[in-house]
Amino acid sequence: MIAYFDVFSGISGDMTLGAFIDLGVPVDWLQKELSTLSGGFELKTQTVFKHHLKATDLLVQINGQDKSSRNYTDIRFMIEHCDLSDSVKQRSLAAFEKIALAESDIHGKNIETVHFHEIGGIDSIVDIVGSFLCAEYLGIKKVYASQIPLGSGFVTCSHGKIPVPVPATLAILKDIPVCSSDARTEIVTPTGAAIIATLADAFGAMPSMAVTKVGYGAGKRDTGASVPNLLRILLGHDSCHTTEQKYAVQKEKVMVVKTNIDDMSPELSGYLMETLFDNKALDVCFLPAGMKKNRPGTQVEVICQHLELDNIIRIILTQTSSIGVRYHECDRAFLQRQEALVGTRFGTLKAKKIINPDYSVRFVPEYEIVRNVAQQQNLPLKDVYNQILQDANPINADASGTVS
């Protein structure tokens, strides 16, 4: 299961929890799980409509007087000693560490003693820990998010009036793609920034996915923006990596990145290709090119998903002598592939199960495996390859996993 956070109007802790509850996380279950962390609060939800879109508005109602100025050590102790899964604890601690590092740097204080003020209240603790509980409940294995829009203006906090985005939010979102918006107030809180910075594996365009559910979480502020104050979370499956597909020929949008190089040692090309594949490039090829001043050169062409574009560009500009790249979106059609185990005269080997356009199936052995067999048996590589193709008898053709 994957999730895409469509952060078109910012993100906060209550918006995140509200969207998760809208996706089907039971409020009673969440309340019970969070009670192992701390008592003295109650989760209240109501259905609201913003721009005629139905959403869940969550309120953490505090029962009694809450000590809202906890420091990082206090909160870490609470999380480490609560009765929650290790995964939820680790993510929660990571999120609070991001906040603590931001606050300590801004205020010039030791990370262990820095006070969180507004973020140290039980409601913010519930928002952060609860968000990771919800992700675990829904079985989300990977999270993608859009770029993060930021508000403008000023807000008043315990330190007085400060500009939006507040310094802690900016520090937490370092190296994460952000953009401006027409909102005239804070739309990304430090809590929301810490949650998405911890949860998301990548930021950018929506990945290719089969959407199964959509949840909306409502914000409470009038942002003055042209869009409703909502957070949308899309839940589904990776449409390129599911084991059951409606069509044998799959289609998707990908990015093609190109650059021409005529002043780099060819010895570096092999390392460049390995690095690109290690960083999720779908395909890499080197083509001979005639360059200016009649120099022979090489055109580097890389195919990647939208979410990997920035990283692929960074690698090319870092690992080569190129000072610029070209890129464009492209349509890609490909056959469905899965990992499978096949029986051969050389034993059980890993292969790719490929579904042809007519829905017939063929098995193709992995090069590295064929090479290892050829070396072990002291046989020509081409003979081993052909023998495996002839012998291949599926043992576990429906093994999970996808081969790029």
Secondary structure as GFF3:
##gff-version 3
##sequence-region A 1 404
A	DSSP	beta_strand	2	6	.	.	.	ID=ss1
A	DSSP	alpha_helix	13	22	.	.	.	ID=ss2
A	DSSP	alpha_helix	27	34	.	.	.	ID=ss3
A	DSSP	beta_strand	41	50	.	.	.	ID=ss4
A	DSSP	beta_strand	53	62	.	.	.	ID=ss5
A	DSSP	alpha_helix	72	80	.	.	.	ID=ss6
A	DSSP	alpha_helix	86	107	.	.	.	ID=ss7
A	DSSP	three_ten_helix	117	120	.	.	.	ID=ss8
A	DSSP	alpha_helix	122	137	.	.	.	ID=ss9
A	DSSP	beta_strand	142	145	.	.	.	ID=ss10
A	DSSP	beta_strand	148	150	.	.	.	ID=ss11
A	DSSP	beta_strand	154	157	.	.	.	ID=ss12
A	DSSP	beta_strand	160	163	.	.	.	ID=ss13
A	DSSP	alpha_helix	167	172	.	.	.	ID=ss14
A	DSSP	beta_strand	178	180	.	.	.	ID=ss15
A	DSSP	alpha_helix	190	199	.	.	.	ID=ss16
A	DSSP	beta_strand	202	203	.	.	.	ID=ss17
A	DSSP	beta_strand	209	218	.	.	.	ID=ss18
A	DSSP	beta_strand	230	238	.	.	.	ID=ss19
A	DSSP	beta_strand	249	261	.	.	.	ID=ss20
A	DSSP	alpha_helix	267	278	.	.	.	ID=ss21
A	DSSP	beta_strand	283	290	.	.	.	ID=ss22
A	DSSP	three_ten_helix	292	294	.	.	.	ID=ss23
A	DSSP	beta_strand	296	304	.	.	.	ID=ss24
A	DSSP	three_ten_helix	306	308	.	.	.	ID=ss25
A	DSSP	alpha_helix	309	319	.	.	.	ID=ss26
A	DSSP	beta_strand	326	335	.	.	.	ID=ss27
A	DSSP	beta_strand	337	344	.	.	.	ID=ss28
A	DSSP	beta_strand	347	355	.	.	.	ID=ss29
A	DSSP	beta_strand	361	365	.	.	.	ID=ss30
A	DSSP	alpha_helix	367	377	.	.	.	ID=ss31
A	DSSP	alpha_helix	381	391	.	.	.	ID=ss32
A	DSSP	beta_strand	393	394	.	.	.	ID=ss33
###
